[in-house]
Amino acid sequence: KVAYIMGAGDNIPESLRQMGYDVTLMTPPLISAEKLQEFDAVVVGIRAYNVLDGLAAKQQLLFDYVKYGGTMIVQYNTTGELVTKDIAPYPLRISRDRVTDEDAKIEFPDATNRLLNYPNKITAKDFTGWVQEQGLYYPDEWAPEFTPLLASADKGEPIKKGALLAARYGKGYYIYTGLSFFRELPEGVTGAYRLMANLIAAGK
């Protein structure tokens, strides 16, 4: 069971339902400690921390959900005004870093990490067939609790490692990603589905 907090709007909930997940759309007023316990993972939609004022007041509830064993996946936000500076349980700074070449070579700084191996073994092949760009607004600074799982760059640019960051917090997982799942999943990109399945299964 997955809770999806819609931000600026995307089609990911339908893609998750096609994968077989039981998806519930959740708005900030509906977020409570009791309600969150119903879900295996909470996925936050694109730019949610730019557009949902009510999310700021619910952050501690979400972090507590992770602390007690939940999985929270936050998708990209822009460097514009955020409703809270504490979008993660550890320090994290969003930048304008992005990889616009969807075919840019992917490297794996921590290839043995569980999130890249269960239930699917993620390799460079999973990034073939991506559309428009690999990702956008990657963080460029993060606390040592975060592990960068991917590295890539546009031609002539320095390597960027902020596309997918994961951290244990208490018993659960907090994951931040600037990868363009909002484009790849509706386009049926197989590797994006395989990787998203791994993220949702982080605590399982």
Protein Blocks (a to p, Z undefined) as FASTA:
>chain_A
ZZdddfebpaklmmmmmnopacddddfklpcfklmmmpfbdcddehklmmmmklmmmmmm
mmmmmmnopacddddddfbdcfbfblbfbdcdddfbdcfblkbccddfblmbmklmccbd
cdfklmgoiahiabehiafbdcfkbccfbdcddehiacdfklbccddehjbccdddfbfk
klmmmnopaklmmmmmmmmmmmZZ
